[in-house]
Every structure is written in structure tokens, then in C-alpha cells.
Amino acid sequence: QVQLVDSGGGSVQAGGSLRLSCAASGSTFSINAFGWYRQAPGKQRELVASISSDSSTNYADSVKGRFTITRDNAKNTVYLQMNSLKPEDTAVYYCNLGIYWSGKYYSTADHWGQGTQVTVSA
């Protein structure tokens, strides 16, 4: 059973940066796809960025050009670099292990990190 541990959240002012990390256990890391989701109070969880096993990436329109997802297979870790943060980026961010199919990321129900809070003040 793969376990995911999210970290790196915090409080920053608008325009600041944070880097989130998702550390995964298990020996199959390099063949897995991962996604970063976020959920703001009163809103549905939304996919922010995803990365395939060959490091192809996709982003939500709201974060394109500001967020970058990467992976380090040697460290079994996925990162989300967030720059030019805005107050509307405030949310709990979750890492997910999923699959890519026909260029689209699909989450799995059983593989979520515990979440890390990101708060951006104006």
C-alpha cells in the first residue's frame, strides 16, 4: 500500500512563493502518475496539476505560468512549486496517486496525502 505525505504549506503574502512536497512510500513510484489537488472552504476539490510517469504535465488554467509540478524518482517525491501566489490560491492542497489515460489524469480513491494548508494574504 502506497502512502503519501504532504508538506511545505504555510502562510505567505500575495506574490510570494511556496514549494509543496509529496513523499511516497513503495517501490513503484517511477511508474505512477501523480496529481496535486486543492480544496478551499465551501468549494469542491479541484485538480491543480498532474504529472505522468514520463514527466508530461498538465495544469489548471488558473495556475498556468505560476505553478510547476516536478518529480524526483530517486527521492520518491513529487513537488509543486507555486509562484506569484494569489489570495484565491488559499486552500488545503492534497497529493494523489493516479493514472494517465489518453493524456488525462484520473485520481484514485485510496491514495491521498493528508493535505497541507496554504494561506495567501492580500
C-alpha positions in Angstrom: 0.0 0.0 0.0 1.5 3.3 -1.1 1.4 6.1 1.5 1.7 9.8 0.6 2.9 12.5 3.0 2.3 16.1 2.0 4.3 19.0 3.4 5.5 22.5 2.7 2.4 24.6 3.2 2.3 27.8 5.1 1.2 31.4 5.1 2.6 33.9 2.6 1.7 37.3 1.2 0.4 37.7 -2.3 3.1 37.5 -4.8 5.1 35.1 -2.6 6.2 31.5 -3.3 5.9 28.1 -1.7 7.1 24.6 -2.6 5.0 21.7 -1.6 6.4 18.2 -1.4 4.7 14.8 -1.6 6.8 11.9 -0.3 5.6 8.5 -1.4 6.4 5.1 0.0 6.7 2.0 -2.1 8.9 0.7 -4.9 6.6 1.6 -7.8 7.0 5.4 -7.6 8.6 5.8 -11.0 5.7 4.2 -12.9 3.0 6.1 -11.2 1.3 9.3 -12.1 0.6 12.0 -9.5 -1.7 14.9 -9.1 -1.9 17.9 -6.8 -5.5 18.9 -5.8 -6.7 21.7 -3.7 -9.9 22.4 -1.7 -10.9 25.8 -0.5 -13.6 26.2 2.2 -17.1 25.6 0.7 -15.7 24.5 -2.6 -15.2 21.2 -4.4 -11.7 19.7 -4.6 -10.1 20.6 -7.9 -7.1 19.3 -9.8 -4.4 21.8 -10.0 -1.5 20.0 -11.7 -0.6 16.5 -12.7 2.5 14.6 -13.9 2.8 11.3 -15.7 5.4 8.6 -15.3 7.4 10.2 -18.2 7.0 13.7 -16.6 4.4 15.0 -19.0 2.5 17.7 -17.2 -0.9 19.4 -17.2 -2.2 22.4 -15.3 -5.5 24.0 -14.5 -5.9 27.3 -16.4 -6.0 29.2 -13.1 -2.4 28.3 -12.3 -0.7 28.0 -15.7 2.5 30.0 -15.8 2.6 30.2 -12.0 2.8 26.7 -10.7 5.2 23.9 -11.8 4.9 20.2 -10.9 8.0 18.1 -11.0 9.1 14.7 -9.7 12.3 13.2 -8.4 12.2 9.4 -8.8 15.4 8.9 -6.8 13.7 10.6 -3.8 10.2 9.2 -4.4 8.9 12.8 -4.2 6.6 15.0 -6.2 6.9 18.8 -5.9 4.6 21.7 -6.6 6.4 25.0 -7.0 4.0 27.8 -6.5 5.0 31.3 -7.6 3.1 34.6 -7.8 0.6 33.3 -5.2 -2.8 35.0 -5.0 -5.3 35.1 -2.2 -7.6 32.8 -4.3 -4.9 30.1 -4.1 -5.7 29.7 -0.4 -6.7 26.1 0.2 -5.7 22.8 1.6 -3.5 21.1 -1.0 -3.5 17.3 -1.4 -1.3 14.9 -3.3 -2.9 12.0 -5.1 -1.5 8.9 -6.9 -3.5 8.2 -10.1 -3.2 7.2 -13.7 -2.9 8.9 -17.0 -5.2 7.7 -19.8 -5.3 9.3 -23.2 -3.5 12.3 -21.9 -5.8 12.9 -19.0 -5.2 12.4 -15.3 -7.6 10.3 -13.2 -7.4 10.2 -9.4 -7.6 7.1 -7.3 -9.8 7.0 -4.3 -7.3 5.2 -1.9 -4.1 7.2 -2.4 -4.3 10.7 -0.9 -1.9 12.6 1.2 -3.1 14.2 4.4 -3.1 17.7 3.0 -1.2 20.8 3.7 -2.7 24.3 4.3 -1.7 27.1 2.0 -2.8 30.6 3.1 -2.2 33.7 0.9 -2.9 37.1 2.3 -3.6 40.2 0.3 
